[in-house]
Amino acid sequence: MTTTPVRGLSPVLDTGRTMLGPALRDAVRSHLGPEMSRIAHYHFGWSDAEGRPTGTWGGKMVRPTLALLSARAAGAADADGVPAALAVELVHNFSLVHDDIMDGDETRRGRPTAWTVFGVPDAILAGDAMVTAATSVLLEAPGAGANSAALSLMTATQRMIDGQTADVAFERRDDVTPAECLRMAGDKTGALLGCACSLGAELVGGERAVVERLRAFGEHIGLAFQLVDDLLGIWGDPDRAGKQVGADLRARKKSLPVVAALNAPGSDELRALYLRSEPLTEGAVQRVTDLVERAGGRDWARDEAARQVAEAGECLAAARIPDDVRGEFLEVAGFILGRQL
């Protein structure tokens, strides 16, 4: 199998993909039953719907690369952090398989999603199997902190689920506050990214202070990413956003800029448009976009993203880790956010 080059990918991520690709395939093969393994192989892009190898794979492996870096931050070798990296990637893909079902998304990475090919029940079970495989990979690891790392990963997974639960509940509420929305995004997006940044260090028995600062760094970066993603979903370039700009507004998502604007003084027109049950016309979507910006939602989200990035930098600066590893953390974070920190 070869890894398909990803344009603009950080050199650190390119190294992580090369190192972890074969190990991830081995983990799927050894920890999932034949049917679930077949669905996982399709989801990861290693085979087609009939199980025939495709010979390519284009995953970025951001989270597992961060886990490898965290092992190095604790003074261990990359190889020592591989179980943590695999576990994080398996949990991340569990969430992708289930998100595609919940959102009704029919394509991912240019191919039909797993649930459209294998059916909803089997796709759900494949996602579940990835979570159990992640736990097994960690518990089987020789690292001194294997049990602690497994508990941390499951805690982050539960937070991610809680965040998704809150996000779904927000669709039925008209009184969501910015504080609630930030907490939801911190759970849904920040928890697993924070775990990725610290799990390798925890697995190899790294200092608790290092583990906690790396986790905080990742959580702040995750929250900043969600803020930037929400901004791009309303005002961004479609190529950079990776989705149709305005789609979140058409679906009346309670994204961070929108929630900030809905809670601002003088937002009566915005609330009347956005919280009604009738579908939004294209003209109404443009009007909502303008009203969100006028109410300060765009500026608030920009300022909050900048604050989260600054706090992430402070957490990383306070961590007693090698300078070259610190630089690589910043490089990957810059890639995640689409800019250099």
C-alpha positions in Angstrom: 0.0 0.0 0.0 1.2 3.5 -0.7 0.1 6.7 0.9 -1.4 9.3 -1.5 0.4 12.6 -1.1 -1.7 15.3 0.4 -1.1 18.8 -1.0 0.2 21.3 1.5 0.7 18.6 4.2 3.2 19.5 7.0 6.5 17.5 6.8 5.8 16.3 10.3 2.4 14.9 9.3 3.9 13.3 6.2 6.4 11.4 8.4 3.6 10.4 10.7 1.4 9.0 7.9 4.3 7.0 6.5 5.1 5.5 9.9 1.6 4.8 11.1 -0.2 3.7 7.9 0.9 0.0 8.0 0.6 -0.2 11.8 -3.0 1.0 11.6 -3.9 -1.6 9.0 -2.3 -4.3 11.3 -4.4 -3.0 14.3 -7.6 -3.2 12.3 -6.9 -6.6 11.0 -6.0 -8.0 14.4 -8.6 -6.4 16.6 -11.7 -6.3 14.4 -13.7 -9.4 13.2 -13.8 -10.1 9.5 -17.0 -8.2 8.7 -16.2 -5.2 10.7 -12.6 -5.2 9.4 -14.0 -5.2 5.8 -16.1 -2.1 6.6 -13.1 -0.4 8.3 -10.9 -1.2 5.3 -13.4 0.5 3.1 -13.9 3.5 5.4 -10.1 4.1 5.6 -9.8 3.9 1.8 -7.7 0.7 1.7 -10.3 -1.3 -0.3 -13.3 -0.8 -2.4 -16.9 -1.9 -1.5 -16.1 -5.4 -2.7 -13.0 -5.7 -0.6 -10.5 -5.3 -3.4 -7.4 -3.4 -2.4 -7.2 0.2 -3.8 -3.5 0.5 -3.2 -3.8 4.1 -1.9 -4.8 5.9 1.2 -5.1 9.7 1.8 -5.7 10.1 5.5 -3.8 13.0 7.1 -3.2 11.3 10.5 -3.1 14.6 12.4 -4.2 13.3 15.8 -1.9 10.2 15.8 1.1 12.3 14.7 0.4 14.5 17.7 0.4 11.4 19.9 3.8 10.4 18.5 5.1 13.9 19.3 3.9 13.7 22.8 5.8 10.5 23.4 8.9 12.3 22.2 8.1 15.2 24.4 8.4 12.8 27.4 11.8 11.6 26.2 10.7 8.4 24.5 11.1 7.2 20.9 8.4 7.6 18.3 7.9 3.8 18.3 7.0 3.9 22.0 4.0 6.2 21.2 2.6 4.1 18.3 -0.1 2.4 20.4 -1.3 5.8 21.6 -1.3 7.1 18.0 -3.3 4.1 16.8 -5.8 4.3 19.6 -6.5 8.0 19.0 -6.9 7.4 15.2 -9.3 4.6 15.8 -11.5 6.7 18.1 -11.4 9.6 15.7 -12.7 7.4 12.9 -15.4 5.9 15.1 -16.7 9.4 15.4 -16.5 10.0 11.7 -18.4 6.8 10.8 -21.2 7.7 13.3 -21.2 11.4 12.3 -21.8 10.5 8.7 -24.8 8.5 9.8 -26.2 11.2 12.1 -25.7 14.0 9.5 -26.9 11.9 6.6 -23.7 12.6 4.7 -23.4 10.4 1.6 -19.8 11.1 0.7 -16.4 11.3 2.5 -13.1 11.8 0.8 -14.8 11.7 -2.5 -16.4 8.2 -2.0 -19.7 7.0 -0.7 -19.8 6.8 3.1 -19.7 3.5 4.8 -23.3 3.5 5.9 -24.5 4.1 2.3 -22.5 1.0 1.2 -23.0 -1.4 4.1 -26.2 -0.1 5.7 -26.7 1.8 8.9 -26.6 -1.1 11.4 -23.3 -2.5 10.2 -21.7 0.9 10.0 -22.7 1.7 13.5 -21.3 -1.6 14.7 -18.0 -0.9 12.8 -17.7 2.4 14.6 -18.3 0.6 17.9 -15.7 -2.0 17.0 -13.1 0.8 16.4 -13.6 2.1 20.0 -13.1 -1.3 21.5 -10.0 -1.9 19.3 -8.6 1.4 20.5 -8.9 0.4 24.1 -7.4 -3.0 23.5 -4.4 -1.5 21.6 -3.6 0.7 24.6 -4.1 -2.0 27.3 -1.8 -4.3 25.4 0.9 -1.7 25.1 4.1 -2.2 27.1 4.2 1.4 28.3 4.3 2.1 32.0 1.2 4.3 31.7 -1.0 1.9 29.6 -3.9 1.7 32.1 -3.8 5.5 32.8 -3.7 6.2 29.0 -6.7 3.9 28.3 -8.7 5.7 31.0 -7.7 9.1 29.6 -8.7 8.1 26.1 -12.1 6.8 27.3 -12.7 10.0 29.3 -11.9 12.1 26.2 -14.2 9.8 24.1 -17.1 10.3 26.6 -16.5 14.1 26.5 -16.7 14.0 22.7 -19.9 12.1 22.9 -21.3 14.5 25.4 -20.3 17.4 23.2 -22.1 15.8 20.2 -25.2 15.2 22.4 -25.2 18.9 23.4 -24.8 19.9 19.7 -27.8 17.9 18.7 -29.9 19.2 21.6 -29.0 22.8 20.6 -30.9 22.3 17.3 -34.1 22.2 19.4 -33.3 25.2 21.6 -33.6 28.9 21.0 -31.8 30.0 24.2 -28.3 28.6 23.7 -25.6 30.9 25.3 -22.1 31.5 24.1 -20.7 29.9 27.2 -22.7 26.7 26.6 -21.6 26.7 23.0 -18.0 27.0 23.9 -18.3 24.2 26.4 -19.9 22.0 23.7 -17.2 22.7 21.3 -14.5 22.1 23.9 -16.0 18.7 24.5 -16.9 17.8 20.9 -13.7 19.0 19.3 -11.2 19.9 22.0 -11.3 16.8 24.1 -9.9 14.3 21.6 -7.3 16.8 20.3 -6.1 17.4 23.8 -5.9 13.7 24.4 -3.9 13.2 21.2 -1.4 15.8 22.3 -0.8 14.1 25.6 -1.6 10.4 25.2 1.8 9.3 24.0 3.5 11.1 27.0 1.1 9.5 29.4 1.5 6.0 27.8 5.3 6.1 28.3 5.0 7.3 31.9 5.9 11.0 31.3 5.8 13.6 34.0 2.2 14.5 35.0 2.9 18.2 34.6 4.1 17.6 31.0 1.0 15.5 30.2 -1.4 18.1 31.6 0.2 21.0 29.8 0.2 19.1 26.5 -3.4 18.2 27.0 -4.3 21.8 27.7 -2.4 22.9 24.6 -4.4 20.5 22.4 -7.7 21.5 23.9 -7.1 25.2 23.3 -6.1 24.4 19.7 -9.2 22.2 19.2 -11.4 25.0 20.4 -9.6 27.5 18.1 -10.0 25.1 15.2 -13.8 24.9 15.8 -14.1 28.7 15.9 -12.1 29.0 12.7 -14.1 26.2 11.1 -17.4 28.0 12.0 -16.1 31.2 10.6 -15.1 29.5 7.3 -18.5 27.9 7.1 -20.1 31.3 6.9 -17.6 33.6 5.3 -14.8 31.4 4.0 -13.5 30.2 0.7 -15.3 27.0 -0.2 -12.0 25.3 -1.1 -10.5 26.1 2.3 -13.7 25.4 4.2 -14.1 21.9 2.8 -17.8 22.4 2.6 -20.4 24.6 0.9 -20.3 28.0 2.5 -23.6 28.9 4.1 -24.6 25.2 4.6 -24.5 25.6 8.4 -26.8 28.6 8.1 -29.2 26.7 5.9 -29.3 23.9 8.4 -29.7 26.5 11.2 -26.7 25.2 13.1 -26.0 26.8 16.4 -22.4 27.6 15.5 -20.3 29.8 17.7 -20.5 33.1 15.6 -24.3 32.6 15.2 -24.9 32.0 18.9 -22.8 35.0 19.9 -24.9 37.1 17.5 -28.2 35.7 18.6 -27.4 36.7 22.2 -26.2 40.3 21.2 -28.4 43.3 21.9 -30.6 44.3 19.0 -30.7 40.9 17.4 -34.5 40.7 17.0 -34.5 40.5 13.2 -31.8 37.8 13.2 -33.7 35.8 15.8 -36.9 36.1 13.8 -35.2 34.9 10.6 -33.0 32.2 12.0 -35.3 30.7 14.6 -38.4 30.3 12.4 -39.3 26.8 11.1 -39.6 27.7 7.4 -36.6 26.9 5.1 -34.3 29.8 4.5 -34.2 31.2 0.9 -30.9 32.1 -0.6 -31.8 35.8 0.0 -32.6 35.0 3.7 -29.2 33.1 4.1 -27.4 36.2 2.8 -29.4 38.4 5.1 -28.6 36.2 8.1 -25.0 36.3 7.2 -25.0 40.1 7.2 -27.0 40.3 10.5 -24.6 37.9 12.2 -21.7 40.1 11.2 -23.5 43.3 12.2 -24.3 41.8 15.6 -20.6 41.1 16.2 -20.7 37.4 15.8 -17.8 37.4 13.3 -15.6 39.6 15.5 -16.4 37.7 18.6 -15.4 34.4 17.1 -12.2 35.9 15.7 -11.2 37.3 19.0 -12.1 34.1 20.9 -10.0 32.0 18.4 -7.0 34.4 18.9 -7.4 34.1 22.7 -7.5 30.3 22.5 -4.4 30.2 20.3 -2.6 32.5 22.7 -3.5 30.3 25.7 -2.4 27.2 23.7 1.0 28.9 23.2 1.3 29.7 26.9 0.6 26.0 27.8 3.2 24.7 25.4 5.8 27.3 26.4 5.4 26.2 30.0 5.8 22.5 29.2 9.3 21.2 29.9 9.9 19.5 26.5 12.7 19.6 23.9 12.7 22.7 21.7 12.5 20.7 18.4 9.4 18.8 19.6 7.8 22.1 20.7 8.5 23.5 17.2 6.9 20.4 15.6 3.8 20.7 17.8 3.4 24.3 16.6 3.9 23.2 13.0 1.1 20.7 13.2 -1.1 23.2 15.1 -0.4 25.7 12.3 -1.5 23.2 9.8 -4.7 22.4 11.7 -5.6 26.1 11.9 -4.6 26.8 8.3 -2.0 29.4 9.3 1.3 29.6 11.2 1.1 30.3 15.0 
